[in-house]
Amino acid sequence: MNYLRDWQRENRVPAAEVYDLPLFVLAGSLVIGFVCNLLIAPTSARLFEKAAELEIAAPVAATGNVRGGLTWGVVVAWSAVSVPLLWGLYNTLTTARVFFD
């Protein structure tokens, strides 16, 4: 939105009209979101688990005998998420520290 306003100011759009187009874009986005919200339908009953499937899964869930644990795939996936997150946190804190020195 800021770029659109800046572009209009560079092209000498009168000051009273600078925010017209950005506001129409925002209002259009709201209308599109409202229409998308109306198009969402409840989940079909055929996609829910049947009673027989739940009975089969119940003993496994109750005993905790589900496959899982710390595998190499899990380590790689968490590293792919954690390393950039920690790097960003470090950079944010070192940059913010300048304000407190």
N, C-alpha and C positions, 0 to 999 in steps of 0.2 A: 504494500500500500504506500509506503514511503517513497519508493522509486516512482510509482505512478504519479504521486503528488509532485515530486521533484521534476519529473519529465514535463508535467504541465506547467510548472513555474518557469522552466527553461524555455518553453515554447510560448511564453508570454500570455498564458491564459489569465484573464482578469482574476484578481485575488478573491473576489466573491464567488467565483465558479471553480476554484481549485479543488475543492473537496467534493464536488458533485459526482464526478466519475468514480472515485474511490468508494463513496457511500453507496452508489448504485451497484458496484461490484460486491460489496459486503451484503447488501440486501438480497442480491441475486444468489449469493452463496447460502444465505439463510433459507431462501425459498427452495433451492435444490436440496438442502439438507432435510427440510420438512417433507418434501415429496419422497425422498429416499426413506424417510422414517415411516411414511404411510405405506410404502411398498413392502415393508418387512412383514412376513406372515409367521404364524406359529409353526413350530416344528411338527412335521407329519408324524402321526401315531406309528407308522410303519418303521420309523427310525429308532423307537424306544426299544429297550431290551425286553424280551419276553420273560415270563415267570420261570420257565424252564432254564433259561440262560442264567438268571439270577440265582437259582438254586445250585447250579453247577459252580458258580463263582463264589458263593457264600462261604464254603469251608476254607477255601484258599485265603480269602480276605480275613477270616476270623483267626486263622493260625499265623498269618503273616508270612506264609511260605510263597512269597512272590519273588520272581527273579529280579535282581537289582544289585546294588552295591557299587563299589568304586572300580570302574573299569577304565581302560585307557581312553575310550571314547568320551566318557564323562569328564575325565581330567582335561582332555583337549578342548572339549566344549566349554568348560568352566574357565579355562585359561583364555580362550578366545573372547570371553565376555569380561573376565576380571582384569586382565592386563590393560586394555584400553581404558576401562573405568578407573582403575587406580592411577594410571598415568594422567588422566584428566583431572582427578581429584588432587593429585600432587601439584599439577600446574596451576590449578585454581587457588590452592592454598598458598603457594609461593607468590603468586601475583597479588593475592589479597593481603599478604603480609606487608607489602610495600605501604599500604594505607595505614598500618598500625605502627610503623617505625618512625 
